[in-house]
Amino acid sequence: MNVTTAAVQAPRAPWLRDDALLTVQDLHCAFKTPTGRVHAVRGVTFDVRPGETLGLVGESGCGKTTTGRAILRLPPGQAGTVTFRGEDMSGYSHTEMRQARQRLQMIFQDPLSSFNPRRRIIDIVGEGLQIQGVASAERERRVAAALEQVGMSVEMVGGRRAHEFSGGQCQRIAIARALALGPDLIVCDEPVASLDVSVQARVLNVLQDIRDRNDLSLVFVSHDLAVVKVMSDRVAVMYRGRIVEIGPADAVYRAPSHPYTRRLLDAVPVIDEDERADFDVADDDGEWRTVDRALVEVAPGHFAALGDIVTDGESVP
């Protein structure tokens, strides 16, 4: 399937906005396995405005990490488009995509496995700048500035190696590595999932601070709805490879419309049960039956999969 042609034929989703920095439309990702082809992402569509954080939330295996990686073509999707600053990146060459990644970066869930254990931190943080051909003096300046923004310094960490740091410190170094290139948008793939709660708070504070200071956009991938609520302006709920609900964070948390979203929110632990949101949680498998339904507007800017069944891009009543 030709990705560009498929995207042109797909109708524009009503929840997409004209002033978006990033637009993902009708994205499909599939993988070959010993038991057959697995469709990890099926027709995902969303956008992110400048300075906005979109929380991409769902259970393990729902396709949220694959979606985040496909934005940077790591690897690319088999169909659909990813448009950044008005340019469709679907047909980019390897060289063009490398240049685009100056403005698009990613923070991985396990920073330690993404670091070269033999390299010093100063080299790890500056690696992207070196690949982009940034001069040595400018590279040193930007590495120092990036480390400073995450509460570190070249003198403190520059000559050391990744195994000498805790998980939280490694994640802050990973944030500095992404930040050093001066991106407009960062995909954060479960950046605090493997950290203790107290360390999570420190890393989340760092992310919020750099977002506000640099007017960054974030795609925040997580299975933790409590964390997503703190970080996000908008929330997209993924289930079985599709987005089943998307809208302003306050609206989705206050009045969830899809049965799966309600189940997720009902599973969030609270200290006092009286604090739990007052909504009915379906006691059947309703969310399974509605996963392939079209998204309809349930409130201004708030959409949920409650419409006609969608099959291969066509609606079937």
N, C-alpha and C positions, 0 to 999 in steps of 0.2 A: 504494500500500500504506500502510495506517495504521501508523505506526511503533510506537505504544504497543500496539495490538492484536497486531501481529506478535511483539513482545517477550514479551507475556503468554503466547502460545501456545508459545513456545520453551521447552523443558525447561531447568532450571537445570543449568549445567555443574558437574561434581563438583569441579573445581579452584577454584571460587569460594568465598570465605570470608565468614563472617557479620560479621566485624569490619572490613570493608574501608572505606576512606575513599572510594574511587572504584571503581565497578563498570561495566565496559563489557560489554554482553551482545548477542551476535548482530548486530554492527554491519555494515552493508552500505553501501558508497559506490560510486556509478557516475557516469561522465561521458560526455557526448555528444562525439564526435569526427567529423571528416569521413568516416572509414571505418566508423563505427558506434559502438555503446555499449561503453565499456570499464568492466569491473567491477574497480575498483582494490582494494576491500576486501570480503571475502566471509565473513560470519559470524564476525567476530573477537570473542572473549570473553576477558576477563582482569580482574583487580582489583589494587588497590594499597592497602596498609595505611598508617595514619598513620606517618610517619617512614621509610617504606620507599622504596627505589629499584627500579623495574622497568626493566630494559634491554630495549628493543624493537629487535631486530637483524635484518638481512637485507640482501641486495644491492639496488642501485639499482633502483627500479621495483617493489619487492615490496609497496608499500602502507603502509610504516611511517610516512612523513610524513603521508600522507592520514589515517591513523588518529589521529595526534597532533593534527592540526588539527580533526578531527571531534569530538574531546573538547570543544573550545571552540566547536564549531559554526562553523568557519571553512573551508568551509561545513559544515552538518550532514549526517549520513548520511541515506540514503533509508529505512532500516529499522534496527531495533534500538534499544536504550536506552543512555543514559549516566546513571548514577545517582551523585550526589555528596552525601555526608553524608545518605544515605537518601532523597533527593529525586530523582525522575526529571526530568531537564532536557529531555526530548524535546519536551514541549509548552510550554516557556517562551516567553513573548513577548519581543520585542526588549528591552524595559525590564527584564524579569526576568533575561534573560541578561546584560545589562550589569551588573546588580547582582551576579550570580553570579561574574562575572569579577574581582571584588575578591579572591575566594578561589582563583581558577583563573587562572594566568598562563602565558605562553609566551615562550621565548627562541628567536629565529629563527636559522637557519643563517648568514645573511648580515646581520649587524647594521646595516651601513652603509646597505643598501637599505631598511631598516625605520625609519631615522631621517629626519626632515625636515632637509635640509641647511642650511636658513636659520635653524633654531632653535638656541639655546644649549643646552649639555648640561644645565644646571639646569632648563630648561624641558622637555627631552626626558624626563628622569628623573621629573619631576613631572607629566607630561601626564596619566597615568592618574588621579592624585589630583585634578587639576583637573576632569577629566570626572566624577569621582564626587562633586564638590562639596565637597571638603575645604577648610577655611578656610586662608587664605594663611599664617598663622603656623605652623599645624600641618603644612602642606605643606612649608614650608621645613625644619622639624625632621626630618621623615621622609625628605626627599631627602638631607639631610646624613647621616643615620644609614645610609641605604642605600649611599651612596657610600663611607662609612667601612668598611662591611663588605666591600667589594670592593677595599680598599686605596687609595682615592682620597679627595679632599676637595673641598668646594665651592670653596675658595680656589684649588685646583690646576686644576680642570677646568670649574668652573661657567660661566664666561663665554666659554668657547671653543666651537668648532663641530666636528662629527663628523669632517670631513675632516682635521683637525689631529692625529688620533690613529691609531695603528697598529691592525692587525686585532685583536690581543689586547686592547688597551685598549678598543676599541669593544665587544668581546664582554663585557668586565667592566662597561661602562656599560649594556649591554643587560640584564645580570643585575641591576644596581642598579635599572633601570627596573621589572623584574618584581617585585623584592623590595620596592620602596617601598610597594606596596599591601597588604603583609602577607598574602600568599597562604598557603594550606594545601598547595597542590600546584602545581608548575611543570612544564610540558611543555618539555623541552629538545630542540629539533630540530637534530640534528647540530651542536652548539654549538662543536665544535673541529675540524670536518672541513677547514676552509680555513686552518688555522693551522699554523705550524711546530711540530715536536715539542716543542721547549723551551717554546714559548708555550702549547702544549696542556697541558703539565704544570701551568703556573701557573693557567690557567683551571679545570682539573679540581680543583686544590687549593682554589680559591675556592669552587667548587660544593660540594665536600665539607664545607668549613668552614661555609658558610651553611646547608647541610642540617642539620648537627649542632647548630649554634647556635640555629636557629629551629624544629627538629623538623619540617622540611619533608618532604613526599613528592615524589618526582621520577619522571616518565616520561622516560627517557633514550633518545632515538632515535639510532641510529648504525649504520653499516655496519662499523665497526671493532671486531672482537671483543675485541681486546686492551684497548681503552678501556672497553668495556662490562664486561669482567671486573673491572676496577679499581673501577668505579662502582656496580655493581649488587648487590642482595640476591637478586633473582630475575631470570630472563631468559626472554623470549618470542621465539622464532625465527619470523620471517615469511617466507613463500615464496608467490609468485603470489597475493597477497591473503589468504592464510590463515595462522593460527598453526599450525605443524607440530610445535612442541615448546615446553613451558613448565615451569619448575620452579626450584628453588633454584640460584643461579649455580654453586656448587661442583659440584652434581650434574650439571648440563648440560655443564659443561666437562670434568668427570672421566669421565663415562660417557654421551656423547651417544647417543641412540637412533634418531633419524631420519637417513636417509642424507644429507639436505641439510645438517643440522647438522654431520655428520661432514666433509662436503666443505668447509664454511665453516671449521671448525677446522683442517683439514689445510692450508688456504691461508694461515693465520697464519704470518708469518715467525718463525723462531727462530734464535738464534745457533748453538746446538748441536743437531743433529738428534736426539741422544740425549734431549733435553729434551722432544721432541714426545710428546704423549699416545699411548699404545699402544692403538689401535683400528683395526679394519679399515675402509677406505674403499671403498665400492662402486665397481666399475669399469663399471657399467651405468647406465641411467637410472632406477634404482629410486625416487629421490626424486620424479620426475615422476609415477610411478604412484601414489604414496602421498600426494600433496599434498591430495587431496580425501577422505582417510580420517578417520574419527572419532578423537579423542584418547583414548588408554587409559592407565591408570596403569601405569608400568613400574617405579616405586619410590615410596616414600611422598612425596606432593606433587609428583612428577615425571611428566609426561604427554607422550606423543608420538603423532603421527598414524599409528597402526599398526593401527587397527580397521577396521570396516566402512566402505565408501565412503559419503560423505554427499552427498546431492543435494537442494537446496532444503529443507534442514532435516530430511530423513528419511534414515535409515540403510538402505543396500542392501547385503546380504552379497555 
